[in-house]
C-alpha cells in the first residue's frame, strides 16, 4: 500500500525498536553504581600510592637529646634507576641544624643529577630548624631523594644522641 502525496505511510504491523537489544545482555552488577565507582576509585588511589616512596617523618630524636657537633648518616631509597644512597653531614647546636651538607652518592647518572639539585636546595629548607622538626619530602624536582635524606638525617641525629 502506498501513501498519497503529503500523507504519512501506514505504520508497520510490528515496528522495529529504536535501540535493538544486544545479542547477549550484560549481567546486572551486584553492587550499586555509586558503590562500584567508590570501590574502583579507592583501588586506583591505592595503586598509585603503592608507587610512591614511603613518607618519612622527622627524625625520632627529640632536639633536646642531640649533642652539639657534626654527625653523618647515609640513607637509601628506590629510584627508577634502582636503589640509591645519599650521604649527609649535619652540624647540630643545641638541637638545631646549623649546617648541612648533602653528599650525592648515586650510582645512576640521572639519580645523581637529581641528588645534586636536591643538595643545592635542601640546606635552605632545613638549616635553622630543630632536628625533630626536619621534614623534607619532594624538593627540586626530586621525589625519591627526600626519603633517603630523611633516613640519613635520622641516622645522624641518632648518632648525635648517642643511640
Phi and psi restraints in degrees (value plus and minus 20) as a CYANA .aco file:
   2 UNK   PHI    -133.4   -93.4
   2 UNK   PSI     133.8   173.8
   3 UNK   PHI    -114.6   -74.6
   3 UNK   PSI     124.6   164.6
   4 UNK   PHI     -91.1   -51.1
   4 UNK   PSI     139.3   179.3
   5 UNK   PHI     -77.2   -37.2
   5 UNK   PSI     111.0   151.0
   6 UNK   PHI      66.6   106.6
   6 UNK   PSI     -26.4    13.6
   7 UNK   PHI    -122.6   -82.6
   7 UNK   PSI     135.3   175.3
   8 UNK   PHI     -99.8   -59.8
   8 UNK   PSI     124.8   164.8
   9 UNK   PHI     -89.8   -49.8
   9 UNK   PSI     133.6   173.6
  10 UNK   PHI     -84.9   -44.9
  10 UNK   PSI     127.3   167.3
  11 UNK   PHI     -89.2   -49.2
  11 UNK   PSI     122.8   162.8
  12 UNK   PHI     -85.2   -45.2
  12 UNK   PSI     138.0   178.0
  13 UNK   PHI     -82.7   -42.7
  13 UNK   PSI     -58.6   -18.6
  14 UNK   PHI    -148.7  -108.7
  14 UNK   PSI      75.6   115.6
  15 UNK   PHI     -86.9   -46.9
  15 UNK   PSI     125.8   165.8
  16 UNK   PHI     -93.6   -53.6
  16 UNK   PSI     121.0   161.0
  17 UNK   PHI     -85.5   -45.5
  17 UNK   PSI     130.4   170.4
  18 UNK   PHI     -82.5   -42.5
  18 UNK   PSI     -60.3   -20.3
  19 UNK   PHI    -146.8  -106.8
  19 UNK   PSI      86.8   126.8
  20 UNK   PHI     -82.2   -42.2
  20 UNK   PSI     125.6   165.6
  21 UNK   PHI     -89.5   -49.5
  21 UNK   PSI     122.1   162.1
  22 UNK   PHI     -83.8   -43.8
  22 UNK   PSI     133.9   173.9
  23 UNK   PHI     -80.3   -40.3
  23 UNK   PSI     -59.7   -19.7
  24 UNK   PHI    -146.8  -106.8
  24 UNK   PSI      77.7   117.7
  25 UNK   PHI     -83.0   -43.0
  25 UNK   PSI     124.7   164.7
  26 UNK   PHI     -87.4   -47.4
  26 UNK   PSI     118.5   158.5
  27 UNK   PHI     -87.6   -47.6
  27 UNK   PSI     129.2   169.2
  28 UNK   PHI     -86.8   -46.8
  28 UNK   PSI     116.9   156.9
  29 UNK   PHI     -99.7   -59.7
  29 UNK   PSI     119.3   159.3
  30 UNK   PHI     -90.2   -50.2
  30 UNK   PSI     -39.8     0.2
  31 UNK   PHI    -119.9   -79.9
  31 UNK   PSI     121.4   161.4
  32 UNK   PHI     -80.8   -40.8
  32 UNK   PSI     132.5   172.5
  33 UNK   PHI     -72.0   -32.0
  33 UNK   PSI     -68.6   -28.6
  34 UNK   PHI     -81.6   -41.6
  34 UNK   PSI     -63.7   -23.7
  35 UNK   PHI     -87.3   -47.3
  35 UNK   PSI     -61.3   -21.3
  36 UNK   PHI     -80.7   -40.7
  36 UNK   PSI     -63.2   -23.2
  37 UNK   PHI     -84.6   -44.6
  37 UNK   PSI     -59.4   -19.4
  38 UNK   PHI     -83.5   -43.5
  38 UNK   PSI     -64.9   -24.9
  39 UNK   PHI     -82.7   -42.7
  39 UNK   PSI     -63.1   -23.1
  40 UNK   PHI     -83.4   -43.4
  40 UNK   PSI     -59.7   -19.7
  41 UNK   PHI     -83.8   -43.8
  41 UNK   PSI     -63.7   -23.7
  42 UNK   PHI     -83.2   -43.2
  42 UNK   PSI     -61.0   -21.0
  43 UNK   PHI     -81.1   -41.1
  43 UNK   PSI     -60.8   -20.8
  44 UNK   PHI     -85.8   -45.8
  44 UNK   PSI     -61.3   -21.3
  45 UNK   PHI     -82.8   -42.8
  45 UNK   PSI     -64.2   -24.2
  46 UNK   PHI     -84.0   -44.0
  46 UNK   PSI     -58.1   -18.1
  47 UNK   PHI     -84.4   -44.4
  47 UNK   PSI     -62.0   -22.0
  48 UNK   PHI     -89.0   -49.0
  48 UNK   PSI     -61.5   -21.5
  49 UNK   PHI     -82.6   -42.6
  49 UNK   PSI     -51.8   -11.8
  50 UNK   PHI     -86.4   -46.4
  50 UNK   PSI     -41.9    -1.9
  51 UNK   PHI    -102.3   -62.3
  51 UNK   PSI     -40.9    -0.9
  52 UNK   PHI    -102.3   -62.3
  52 UNK   PSI     129.2   169.2
  53 UNK   PHI     -86.5   -46.5
  53 UNK   PSI     131.9   171.9
  54 UNK   PHI     -83.6   -43.6
  54 UNK   PSI     122.3   162.3
  55 UNK   PHI     -92.1   -52.1
  55 UNK   PSI     115.8   155.8
  56 UNK   PHI    -133.0   -93.0
  56 UNK   PSI     111.2   151.2
  57 UNK   PHI    -108.8   -68.8
  57 UNK   PSI    -191.9  -151.9
  58 UNK   PHI     -80.9   -40.9
  58 UNK   PSI     138.1   178.1
  59 UNK   PHI     -75.5   -35.5
  59 UNK   PSI     124.1   164.1
  60 UNK   PHI    -101.3   -61.3
  60 UNK   PSI      20.3    60.3
  61 UNK   PHI    -150.9  -110.9
  61 UNK   PSI     104.1   144.1
  62 UNK   PHI     -83.8   -43.8
  62 UNK   PSI     122.6   162.6
  63 UNK   PHI     -76.3   -36.3
  63 UNK   PSI     -52.7   -12.7
  64 UNK   PHI     -86.8   -46.8
  64 UNK   PSI     -39.6     0.4
  65 UNK   PHI    -108.5   -68.5
  65 UNK   PSI     -30.3     9.7
  66 UNK   PHI    -105.1   -65.1
  66 UNK   PSI     104.5   144.5
  67 UNK   PHI    -101.6   -61.6
  67 UNK   PSI     131.7   171.7
  68 UNK   PHI     -85.3   -45.3
  68 UNK   PSI     126.4   166.4
  69 UNK   PHI     119.9   159.9
  69 UNK   PSI    -196.1  -156.1
  70 UNK   PHI    -130.3   -90.3
  70 UNK   PSI     109.7   149.7
  71 UNK   PHI    -152.2  -112.2
  71 UNK   PSI     135.2   175.2
  72 UNK   PHI    -141.6  -101.6
  72 UNK   PSI     139.7   179.7
  73 UNK   PHI    -176.2  -136.2
  73 UNK   PSI     138.4   178.4
  74 UNK   PHI    -147.2  -107.2
  74 UNK   PSI     114.3   154.3
  75 UNK   PHI    -140.5  -100.5
  75 UNK   PSI     135.6   175.6
  76 UNK   PHI    -145.8  -105.8
  76 UNK   PSI     135.8   175.8
  77 UNK   PHI    -180.2  -140.2
  77 UNK   PSI     142.3   182.3
  78 UNK   PHI    -113.8   -73.8
  78 UNK   PSI     114.4   154.4
  79 UNK   PHI    -144.4  -104.4
  79 UNK   PSI     149.3   189.3
  80 UNK   PHI     -79.3   -39.3
  80 UNK   PSI     -43.3    -3.3
  81 UNK   PHI    -108.4   -68.4
  81 UNK   PSI     -13.7    26.3
  82 UNK   PHI      87.9   127.9
  82 UNK   PSI    -195.0  -155.0
  83 UNK   PHI     -85.5   -45.5
  83 UNK   PSI     120.3   160.3
  84 UNK   PHI    -151.1  -111.1
  84 UNK   PSI     138.1   178.1
  85 UNK   PHI    -139.5   -99.5
  85 UNK   PSI     135.9   175.9
  86 UNK   PHI    -164.2  -124.2
  86 UNK   PSI     108.0   148.0
  87 UNK   PHI    -122.8   -82.8
  87 UNK   PSI     125.2   165.2
  88 UNK   PHI    -151.4  -111.4
  88 UNK   PSI     118.9   158.9
  89 UNK   PHI    -141.2  -101.2
  89 UNK   PSI      94.9   134.9
  90 UNK   PHI    -139.4   -99.4
  90 UNK   PSI     117.0   157.0
  91 UNK   PHI    -129.1   -89.1
  91 UNK   PSI     105.8   145.8
  92 UNK   PHI    -132.8   -92.8
  92 UNK   PSI     121.8   161.8
  93 UNK   PHI    -157.9  -117.9
  93 UNK   PSI     100.2   140.2
  94 UNK   PHI      31.2    71.2
  94 UNK   PSI      21.3    61.3
  95 UNK   PHI      60.1   100.1
  95 UNK   PSI     -17.0    23.0
  96 UNK   PHI    -129.2   -89.2
  96 UNK   PSI     123.7   163.7
  97 UNK   PHI     -95.8   -55.8
  97 UNK   PSI      96.7   136.7
  98 UNK   PHI    -126.7   -86.7
  98 UNK   PSI     -37.6     2.4
  99 UNK   PHI    -172.9  -132.9
  99 UNK   PSI     126.2   166.2
 100 UNK   PHI    -166.8  -126.8
 100 UNK   PSI     107.1   147.1
 101 UNK   PHI    -142.8  -102.8
 101 UNK   PSI     106.3   146.3
 102 UNK   PHI    -123.3   -83.3
 102 UNK   PSI     105.9   145.9
 103 UNK   PHI    -129.9   -89.9
 103 UNK   PSI      79.2   119.2
 104 UNK   PHI     -75.4   -35.4
 104 UNK   PSI     114.0   154.0
 105 UNK   PHI    -153.0  -113.0
 105 UNK   PSI      -2.9    37.1
 106 UNK   PHI     -85.9   -45.9
 106 UNK   PSI     126.4   166.4
 107 UNK   PHI    -114.5   -74.5
 107 UNK   PSI     -37.8     2.2
 108 UNK   PHI    -115.1   -75.1
 108 UNK   PSI     113.9   153.9
 109 UNK   PHI     -80.0   -40.0
 109 UNK   PSI     -62.1   -22.1
 110 UNK   PHI     -86.8   -46.8
 110 UNK   PSI     -63.5   -23.5
 111 UNK   PHI     -82.7   -42.7
 111 UNK   PSI     -57.5   -17.5
 112 UNK   PHI     -83.6   -43.6
 112 UNK   PSI     -61.8   -21.8
 113 UNK   PHI     -81.6   -41.6
 113 UNK   PSI     -62.4   -22.4
 114 UNK   PHI     -83.8   -43.8
 114 UNK   PSI     -61.0   -21.0
 115 UNK   PHI     -83.5   -43.5
 115 UNK   PSI     -59.5   -19.5
 116 UNK   PHI     -85.3   -45.3
 116 UNK   PSI     -62.9   -22.9
 117 UNK   PHI     -84.0   -44.0
 117 UNK   PSI     -60.9   -20.9
 118 UNK   PHI     -81.2   -41.2
 118 UNK   PSI     -66.8   -26.8
 119 UNK   PHI     -79.6   -39.6
 119 UNK   PSI     -58.6   -18.6
 120 UNK   PHI     -86.5   -46.5
 120 UNK   PSI     -48.9    -8.9
 121 UNK   PHI    -118.9   -78.9
 121 UNK   PSI     -47.7    -7.7
 122 UNK   PHI     -91.1   -51.1
 122 UNK   PSI     -55.6   -15.6
 123 UNK   PHI     -78.5   -38.5
 123 UNK   PSI     -59.0   -19.0
 124 UNK   PHI     -83.7   -43.7
 124 UNK   PSI     -43.0    -3.0
 125 UNK   PHI    -109.3   -69.3
 125 UNK   PSI     -43.5    -3.5
 126 UNK   PHI    -132.5   -92.5
 126 UNK   PSI     -58.8   -18.8
 127 UNK   PHI     -80.2   -40.2
 127 UNK   PSI     111.3   151.3
 128 UNK   PHI      80.4   120.4
 128 UNK   PSI     -30.4     9.6
 129 UNK   PHI    -111.2   -71.2
 129 UNK   PSI     125.1   165.1
 130 UNK   PHI     -81.0   -41.0
 130 UNK   PSI     123.8   163.8
 131 UNK   PHI     -78.3   -38.3
 131 UNK   PSI     -52.2   -12.2
 132 UNK   PHI    -101.0   -61.0
 132 UNK   PSI     -15.8    24.2
 133 UNK   PHI    -131.8   -91.8
 133 UNK   PSI     -19.3    20.7
 134 UNK   PHI     -91.0   -51.0
 134 UNK   PSI     104.9   144.9
 135 UNK   PHI    -172.5  -132.5
 135 UNK   PSI      93.4   133.4
 136 UNK   PHI    -146.1  -106.1
 136 UNK   PSI     109.8   149.8
 137 UNK   PHI    -130.9   -90.9
 137 UNK   PSI    -110.5   -70.5
 138 UNK   PHI    -121.3   -81.3
 138 UNK   PSI     117.2   157.2
 139 UNK   PHI    -176.6  -136.6
 139 UNK   PSI     117.9   157.9
 140 UNK   PHI      35.8    75.8
 140 UNK   PSI      16.4    56.4
 141 UNK   PHI      61.0   101.0
 141 UNK   PSI     -16.8    23.2
 142 UNK   PHI    -125.2   -85.2
 142 UNK   PSI      99.6   139.6
 143 UNK   PHI    -114.0   -74.0
 143 UNK   PSI     -49.1    -9.1
 144 UNK   PHI    -115.5   -75.5
 144 UNK   PSI     -45.8    -5.8
 145 UNK   PHI     -81.6   -41.6
 145 UNK   PSI     -53.4   -13.4
 146 UNK   PHI     -77.9   -37.9
 146 UNK   PSI     -58.2   -18.2
 147 UNK   PHI     -84.7   -44.7
 147 UNK   PSI     -64.0   -24.0
 148 UNK   PHI     -85.4   -45.4
 148 UNK   PSI     -58.6   -18.6
 149 UNK   PHI     -81.8   -41.8
 149 UNK   PSI     -66.2   -26.2
 150 UNK   PHI     -83.8   -43.8
 150 UNK   PSI     -56.6   -16.6
 151 UNK   PHI     -82.9   -42.9
 151 UNK   PSI     -64.1   -24.1
 152 UNK   PHI     -85.5   -45.5
 152 UNK   PSI     -62.8   -22.8
 153 UNK   PHI     -85.0   -45.0
 153 UNK   PSI     -60.7   -20.7
 154 UNK   PHI     -81.5   -41.5
 154 UNK   PSI     -62.0   -22.0
 155 UNK   PHI     -82.3   -42.3
 155 UNK   PSI     -64.3   -24.3
 156 UNK   PHI     -84.0   -44.0
 156 UNK   PSI     -62.4   -22.4
 157 UNK   PHI     -85.6   -45.6
 157 UNK   PSI     -60.8   -20.8
 158 UNK   PHI     -82.6   -42.6
 158 UNK   PSI     -60.6   -20.6
 159 UNK   PHI     -84.3   -44.3
 159 UNK   PSI     -60.8   -20.8
 160 UNK   PHI     -86.7   -46.7
 160 UNK   PSI     -45.1    -5.1
 161 UNK   PHI    -110.4   -70.4
 161 UNK   PSI     -20.1    19.9
 162 UNK   PHI      56.1    96.1
 162 UNK   PSI       6.5    46.5
